Amino acid sequence: MFFYKGKEKNSEKVNGIILNNILLNKEKEKRKKYSKEYHHIEISMDKKLDYSPGDSIAIIAENSLDEVFDLMDFFQKKNFFFEKNEKDVMLNLFQKQLNIVSLSLNMLKKYSFLSEKIVVPLNNDDRNRKWNLIDLLKKFPIKKKIHLRDLIQIMDPIKPRLYSISSSPIVHNDEIHITVLRHRFFQKNGKRKYGFCSNFLSKLKKGDPLSFFVCNNRVFKLPKESNKDIILICSGTGIAPFRSFLYEREVHKNSGKNWLFFGNQHFETDFLYKKEIQNWKKNGVLNYVNLSFSRDQETKVYVQDKIWENREKLFSWIKNGAYIYICGKKNPMSIDVEKTLFRITKEKLGEFDSKVFIKKIKKDGRYLKDVY
């Protein structure tokens, strides 16, 4: 096992096949206006996996072939391939193993020793830039005596990205589901760019292979006692592990009550798993659902606002033993939620006793977070 980010990574690689890649907000015109693109991805596995709700998978994305070919053409023109069959080896390395986009500052510092020009310190414009390898090579050429091998030795490997599992091992059998937001951002020059791994995943088609590792989360788990109430608080793709939780609670017919707080920007395009949530509410799996869509009205409303509105009932649940789960963006969502929960307990217990109360539910394992 390998450990990172508080999670336990199973060293055994799993080879999967994409069963479905479903765009959760299909209305193209609305999506263009609101910019977010969410994907529900279903993966079939070549073996039975031991995972449980709350676990994640680590995915090592591949570099775009277009970007890799541009790089290979550049190396060939500069006569960087000196040995027989080296080109094929390099192609595999640059596509599947080495990071060639959004280069780290550490890599840029090392590159300074290979370049004809000083790379670091960079000027103000260059320092804030997300450097791709091809752009770096063009602006800061490598010294003629440097071998391609020397460049490869200083490069970072492609890092795995973690995605919460949104399926249930009982309900979905030999499948794993994940929920992906295709991250979009703009550079200073106005050029639109996409997050490395989320862009890779968004383009996968039915039948495409995908390798990954299962990461067991020993902490972010459902209560062992099935009669315990749970409060699920999330925004955006933070809904992923709670979809897994709710399928599990439903199939086991757990007597504990379930309360969901879900937030996003727009009801029409960003209400992820809308039909499933509505069905769970209708069938009694979800006892309470509170939704907040921040951009649908003039005054922005967030999950913490809905928590505050329901503070009487919420505090009663917590006092009577309910477990609190928070998943989504650490900043600002989880921080604002924690401030609101402290505000509620302070109103009920006073400042000192409130701190003691929050500390105790954390110690008892009833206050759990999976944030990023």
C-alpha positions as CSV (number, residue, x, y, z in Angstrom):
1,M,0.0,0.0,0.0
2,F,1.0,3.6,-0.6
3,F,-0.2,6.5,1.4
4,Y,-0.9,10.0,0.3
5,K,-3.4,12.8,1.1
6,G,-4.7,10.7,4.0
7,K,-5.7,7.9,1.8
8,E,-4.4,4.4,1.2
9,K,-3.6,3.5,-2.4
10,N,-3.8,-0.2,-3.4
11,S,-0.6,-1.0,-5.4
12,E,-2.5,-3.2,-7.8
13,K,-3.4,-1.5,-11.1
14,V,-6.9,-2.1,-12.4
15,N,-7.6,-2.2,-16.1
16,G,-11.0,-0.9,-16.9
17,I,-13.1,-0.2,-20.0
18,I,-15.4,2.9,-20.4
19,L,-19.0,1.7,-20.4
20,N,-20.6,5.2,-20.6
21,N,-19.5,8.8,-20.5
22,I,-22.7,10.8,-19.9
23,L,-22.8,14.6,-20.0
24,L,-25.0,15.4,-17.0
25,N,-25.9,18.9,-18.3
26,K,-26.8,18.2,-21.9
27,E,-28.4,21.5,-22.8
28,K,-25.6,22.9,-25.0
29,E,-26.7,26.5,-25.2
30,K,-27.2,26.7,-21.4
31,R,-24.0,25.0,-20.8
32,K,-22.2,27.4,-23.1
33,K,-23.6,30.3,-21.2
34,Y,-22.9,28.9,-17.7
35,S,-19.6,27.2,-18.8
36,K,-19.6,24.2,-16.5
37,E,-19.4,20.7,-18.0
38,Y,-20.1,17.7,-15.7
39,H,-19.5,14.1,-16.8
40,H,-20.8,10.9,-15.2
41,I,-18.4,8.1,-16.2
42,E,-19.1,4.4,-15.8
43,I,-16.1,2.0,-15.9
44,S,-16.3,-1.8,-16.2
45,M,-13.5,-3.7,-14.5
46,D,-11.5,-6.8,-15.4
47,K,-11.8,-8.2,-11.9
48,K,-13.9,-7.9,-8.7
49,L,-12.7,-5.0,-6.6
50,D,-12.8,-4.6,-2.8
51,Y,-14.0,-1.1,-2.4
52,S,-16.6,0.6,-0.2
53,P,-18.6,3.9,-0.2
54,G,-16.2,6.8,0.6
55,D,-13.3,5.3,-1.4
56,S,-11.7,7.0,-4.4
57,I,-9.8,6.0,-7.5
58,A,-6.4,7.4,-8.6
59,I,-6.2,8.0,-12.4
60,I,-3.0,8.7,-14.3
61,A,-4.1,10.6,-17.4
62,E,-2.3,10.6,-20.7
63,N,-0.9,13.6,-22.6
64,S,-2.8,14.7,-25.7
65,L,-1.4,13.0,-28.8
66,D,-1.4,16.3,-30.6
67,E,0.8,17.9,-28.0
68,V,3.1,14.9,-27.9
69,F,3.5,14.9,-31.8
70,D,4.3,18.6,-31.7
71,L,7.0,17.8,-29.2
72,M,8.3,14.9,-31.2
73,D,8.4,17.0,-34.4
74,F,10.4,19.7,-32.5
75,F,12.9,17.2,-31.2
76,Q,13.3,15.6,-34.7
77,K,14.0,19.0,-36.3
78,K,16.5,19.8,-33.6
79,N,18.2,16.3,-34.2
80,F,17.6,15.2,-30.6
81,F,17.2,11.5,-31.5
82,F,20.6,10.0,-31.7
83,E,20.1,6.3,-31.0
84,K,18.2,3.6,-32.9
85,N,14.5,3.2,-31.9
86,E,14.9,6.1,-29.4
87,K,11.9,7.9,-31.0
88,D,9.5,5.1,-30.2
89,V,10.6,5.0,-26.6
90,M,10.3,8.8,-26.3
91,L,6.8,8.7,-27.8
92,N,5.6,6.3,-25.1
93,L,7.4,8.3,-22.3
94,F,6.0,11.7,-23.3
95,Q,2.5,10.3,-23.9
96,K,2.0,8.1,-20.8
97,Q,4.6,8.9,-18.2
98,L,6.1,12.4,-18.2
99,N,4.3,15.6,-17.4
100,I,4.6,18.1,-20.4
101,V,1.9,20.6,-19.3
102,S,1.7,23.1,-16.4
103,L,5.3,22.4,-15.5
104,S,6.3,22.7,-11.8
105,L,8.5,25.5,-10.5
106,N,11.0,22.8,-9.3
107,M,11.3,21.5,-12.9
108,L,11.8,25.0,-14.2
109,K,14.6,25.6,-11.8
110,K,16.3,22.4,-12.9
111,Y,15.8,23.3,-16.6
112,S,17.8,26.5,-16.0
113,F,21.0,24.4,-15.9
114,L,20.2,22.9,-19.4
115,S,19.1,26.1,-21.1
116,E,21.2,28.6,-23.1
117,K,19.2,31.3,-21.3
118,I,18.4,31.8,-17.6
119,V,14.9,30.5,-16.9
120,V,14.5,31.1,-13.2
121,P,14.0,33.7,-11.8
122,L,11.4,34.5,-14.4
123,N,10.0,37.9,-15.0
124,N,6.5,38.8,-13.6
125,D,4.7,37.9,-16.8
126,D,6.4,34.5,-17.2
127,R,6.2,33.6,-13.5
128,N,2.4,33.5,-13.5
129,R,2.3,31.6,-16.7
130,K,1.4,27.9,-16.9
131,W,4.4,26.6,-18.9
132,N,4.0,23.7,-21.4
133,L,7.3,21.9,-22.3
134,I,7.1,22.8,-26.0
135,D,6.7,26.5,-25.2
136,L,9.6,26.4,-22.7
137,L,11.9,24.7,-25.2
138,K,11.1,27.3,-27.8
139,K,11.6,30.4,-25.6
140,F,14.6,29.0,-23.6
141,P,16.5,26.6,-26.0
142,I,18.5,23.7,-24.6
143,K,22.3,23.9,-24.9
144,K,23.6,22.0,-28.0
145,K,25.7,19.7,-25.9
146,I,22.8,18.5,-23.8
147,H,21.3,15.1,-24.6
148,L,17.5,14.4,-24.6
149,R,18.3,12.0,-21.8
150,D,19.3,14.9,-19.6
151,L,16.0,16.6,-20.1
152,I,14.0,13.5,-19.3
153,Q,15.9,13.0,-16.0
154,I,14.7,16.4,-14.6
155,M,11.0,16.0,-15.7
156,D,8.2,15.3,-13.3
157,P,6.1,12.1,-13.7
158,I,2.4,12.5,-14.5
159,K,0.8,12.7,-11.1
160,P,-2.4,10.6,-10.3
161,R,-5.6,12.6,-9.8
162,L,-8.1,11.4,-7.2
163,Y,-11.8,11.0,-7.9
164,S,-14.4,10.0,-5.4
165,I,-16.3,6.8,-6.3
166,S,-20.0,7.6,-6.9
167,S,-21.2,4.0,-7.3
168,S,-22.2,1.3,-4.8
169,P,-20.3,-2.1,-4.9
170,I,-23.5,-3.9,-4.2
171,V,-25.9,-2.1,-6.6
172,H,-23.5,-1.6,-9.5
173,N,-21.7,-4.9,-9.4
174,D,-18.5,-4.9,-11.5
175,E,-18.6,-1.2,-12.2
176,I,-17.1,1.9,-10.8
177,H,-18.7,5.3,-11.4
178,I,-17.0,8.7,-11.0
179,T,-18.3,12.3,-11.4
180,V,-16.0,14.7,-13.2
181,L,-16.1,18.5,-13.7
182,R,-14.1,19.4,-16.8
183,H,-12.1,22.2,-15.3
184,R,-11.8,25.3,-17.5
185,F,-9.7,28.4,-17.0
186,F,-8.3,31.3,-19.0
187,Q,-4.7,32.4,-19.3
188,K,-3.7,36.1,-19.2
189,N,-3.7,36.2,-23.0
190,G,-7.4,35.1,-23.0
191,K,-6.6,31.6,-24.3
192,R,-9.0,29.0,-22.8
193,K,-7.3,26.0,-21.2
194,Y,-8.6,22.9,-19.5
195,G,-7.5,20.9,-16.5
196,F,-5.2,18.1,-17.5
197,C,-6.9,15.0,-16.1
198,S,-10.5,16.2,-16.3
199,N,-10.0,17.1,-19.9
200,F,-8.6,13.7,-20.6
201,L,-11.5,12.0,-18.9
202,S,-14.2,14.1,-20.6
203,K,-13.0,12.9,-24.0
204,L,-13.1,9.2,-23.2
205,K,-15.5,7.2,-25.4
206,K,-17.4,3.9,-24.8
207,G,-14.9,1.1,-25.2
208,D,-11.8,3.2,-24.4
209,P,-9.4,1.6,-21.9
210,L,-8.7,3.3,-18.5
211,S,-6.2,2.2,-15.9
212,F,-6.5,3.2,-12.3
213,F,-5.8,2.3,-8.6
214,V,-8.3,2.1,-5.9
215,C,-7.6,4.4,-2.9
216,N,-9.3,3.2,0.3
217,N,-10.4,5.9,2.7
218,R,-10.3,4.5,6.2
219,V,-12.1,7.5,7.7
220,F,-14.8,8.8,5.4
221,K,-17.2,5.9,6.0
222,L,-20.8,5.3,6.8
223,P,-21.6,4.7,10.4
224,K,-21.2,1.0,11.5
225,E,-24.6,1.2,13.2
226,S,-27.3,1.3,10.5
227,N,-29.7,3.1,12.7
228,K,-27.5,6.3,12.9
229,D,-28.7,9.4,11.1
230,I,-26.4,11.1,8.6
231,I,-26.2,14.7,7.4
232,L,-24.6,15.0,3.9
233,I,-23.3,18.4,3.0
234,C,-21.8,19.1,-0.4
235,S,-21.4,21.3,-3.5
236,G,-20.8,20.4,-7.1
237,T,-19.0,17.1,-7.7
238,G,-18.9,16.7,-3.9
239,I,-22.1,14.8,-4.4
240,A,-20.2,11.8,-5.8
241,P,-19.5,9.8,-2.5
242,F,-22.9,10.7,-1.2
243,R,-24.5,9.0,-4.3
244,S,-22.6,5.9,-3.2
245,F,-23.7,6.4,0.4
246,L,-27.4,6.7,-0.5
247,Y,-27.4,3.7,-2.8
248,E,-25.8,1.7,0.0
249,R,-28.3,2.9,2.6
250,E,-31.2,2.2,0.3
251,V,-30.1,-1.4,-0.6
252,H,-29.5,-2.3,3.1
253,K,-32.8,-0.7,4.1
254,N,-31.0,1.2,6.9
255,S,-33.3,2.6,9.6
256,G,-31.1,5.7,10.1
257,K,-32.4,8.9,8.5
258,N,-30.7,10.8,5.7
259,W,-30.5,14.5,5.1
260,L,-28.8,16.1,2.1
261,F,-27.6,19.6,1.6
262,F,-26.5,20.2,-2.0
263,G,-25.3,23.4,-3.7
264,N,-24.2,24.5,-7.1
265,Q,-24.7,27.5,-9.4
266,H,-27.8,26.8,-11.5
267,F,-30.8,24.5,-11.0
268,E,-31.3,23.8,-14.8
269,T,-27.8,22.8,-15.6
270,D,-26.0,22.0,-12.3
271,F,-28.5,19.9,-10.4
272,L,-26.3,16.7,-10.6
273,Y,-28.2,13.4,-10.3
274,K,-31.4,15.3,-10.1
275,K,-33.7,12.3,-10.9
276,E,-32.0,10.0,-8.5
277,I,-32.2,12.6,-5.7
278,Q,-35.8,13.3,-6.4
279,N,-36.6,9.6,-6.4
280,W,-34.8,9.0,-3.1
281,K,-36.8,11.8,-1.6
282,K,-40.0,10.4,-3.0
283,N,-39.2,6.9,-1.8
284,G,-38.2,8.0,1.7
285,V,-34.5,7.2,1.4
286,L,-33.8,10.9,1.8
287,N,-35.9,12.3,4.7
288,Y,-34.8,15.9,4.0
289,V,-33.3,17.7,0.9
290,N,-32.1,21.3,1.0
291,L,-30.9,22.8,-2.3
292,S,-29.1,26.0,-3.0
293,F,-28.3,27.3,-6.4
294,S,-26.2,30.4,-5.9
295,R,-26.7,32.1,-9.4
296,D,-30.4,31.6,-9.8
297,Q,-31.4,34.8,-7.9
298,E,-29.9,38.2,-7.3
299,T,-28.8,37.4,-3.8
300,K,-26.4,34.4,-3.8
301,V,-27.5,31.5,-1.6
302,Y,-25.1,28.8,-0.6
303,V,-25.3,25.5,1.4
304,Q,-24.2,27.2,4.6
305,D,-27.2,29.6,4.3
306,K,-29.6,26.6,4.1
307,I,-27.8,25.0,7.1
308,W,-28.4,28.2,9.0
309,E,-32.1,28.3,8.0
310,N,-32.5,24.8,9.4
311,R,-30.4,25.2,12.5
312,E,-33.0,24.1,15.0
313,K,-33.6,20.8,13.4
314,L,-30.0,20.3,12.5
315,F,-28.7,20.9,16.0
316,S,-31.3,18.4,17.3
317,W,-30.0,15.8,14.9
318,I,-26.4,16.4,15.8
319,K,-27.1,16.4,19.5
320,N,-29.0,13.1,19.1
321,G,-26.0,11.4,17.5
322,A,-26.2,12.2,13.8
323,Y,-23.0,11.9,11.7
324,I,-21.9,15.0,9.6
325,Y,-20.2,14.5,6.3
326,I,-18.8,17.3,4.1
327,C,-17.5,16.9,0.6
328,G,-16.4,19.4,-2.1
329,K,-14.2,22.4,-2.3
330,K,-12.1,23.1,0.9
331,N,-12.1,26.8,0.2
332,P,-14.5,28.4,0.6
333,M,-17.3,25.8,0.9
334,S,-16.1,23.6,3.7
335,I,-14.6,26.5,5.7
336,D,-17.9,28.4,5.5
337,V,-19.9,25.4,6.4
338,E,-17.7,24.8,9.5
339,K,-18.0,28.4,10.5
340,T,-21.8,28.1,10.3
341,L,-21.9,24.9,12.3
342,F,-19.8,26.6,15.0
343,R,-22.2,29.6,14.9
344,I,-25.2,27.3,15.4
345,T,-23.6,25.4,18.4
346,K,-22.4,28.7,19.8
347,E,-25.9,30.1,19.7
348,K,-27.1,27.0,21.6
349,L,-24.3,26.3,24.0
350,G,-22.2,29.4,24.3
351,E,-18.7,29.9,22.9
352,F,-16.7,27.7,25.3
353,D,-19.1,24.7,25.3
354,S,-19.5,25.0,21.6
355,K,-15.8,24.5,21.1
356,V,-15.9,21.5,23.4
357,F,-18.9,20.1,21.6
358,I,-17.4,20.4,18.1
359,K,-14.1,18.9,19.4
360,K,-16.0,15.9,20.9
361,I,-18.0,15.1,17.7
362,K,-14.7,15.2,15.7
363,K,-13.0,12.9,18.3
364,D,-16.0,10.5,18.2
365,G,-15.7,10.3,14.4
366,R,-19.1,12.0,13.8
367,Y,-17.6,15.0,11.9
368,L,-16.0,13.8,8.6
369,K,-14.6,15.7,5.7
370,D,-13.4,14.8,2.2
371,V,-12.4,18.1,0.7
372,Y,-10.0,19.3,-2.0
